[in-house]
Amino acid sequence: MHPMSEPQLVENGPDQEQNSLVHRVQLPQNAGPHRTVVMLHGRAGNEDVMWVFAKTIPSDWLIIAPRAIEIDPDGGFSWRLRAQDEWPTLDQFDEAVTAVTQFIHALPNLYNADPAHIYLMGFSQGAAVSYAVAMRNPGLVQGIAGLVGFIPTRCDSALDASPLADLPIFMAVGKRDPLIPPERAAGCAQTLVMAGSNLEYHEYDTGHKLNHTGMQDLTSWWAERSL
């Protein structure tokens, strides 16, 4: 359990002026600098929905969940409004990438985040944004947990520069996922391997979510990041 039981909402004031995304933040009790996880929700979500995964993260880490940039007509917020049956390209995520990158750069000043130990954890569309951020900003983050997500299409030219080389990635796939077909997820995993990442790939007998076994595996992966 984390020392602060309730993540605090930040939607205005000095913090918001420096960092344009509404977010929830959970500060650890230690002084820092803090190892940090930025949790990116999926389509039609918000800054509240990712905290079910916070229990997998070591208790002395800083955890932050920003709200996405677009109001979604289906409710909540999205990093990009997705047309039916569309798989967004890397370029189509550029606005989201810029917002998340600026958000990350503000964290050391705002919350004493350790810039040498910042990680992303994304769910569904949030996983796609996490991969896009890493592709556009080599070295910015030190690992990604991609949960039932996908990588952006048309990213080959960006990957030519090997921005993901040796990057630790935890990839969780639901074998019965109706939104991200397992064959697409497997293709994404192959791309991540070819890009040189240190991929830990897991398939689970579940849908568009992470089951109990997945939560255990994710907890172990985060623990390894503390070593």
ABEGO torsion letter per residue (X at the ends): XBABABBBBBABEAAAAABABBBBBBBBABAOBBBBBBBBBBBGBBAAAAAAAAAABBAABBBBBBBBABBBAAEEBBABBBBBGBBBBAAAAAAAAAAAAAAAAAAAAAAGBBAABBBBBBBEAAAAAAAAAAAABBGABAEBBBBGBBBBBGAAAAAAAGAABGBBBBBBBBAABAABBAAAAAAAAAAAAAAGBBBBBBBBBBBBBBBAAAAAAAAAAAAAAAX
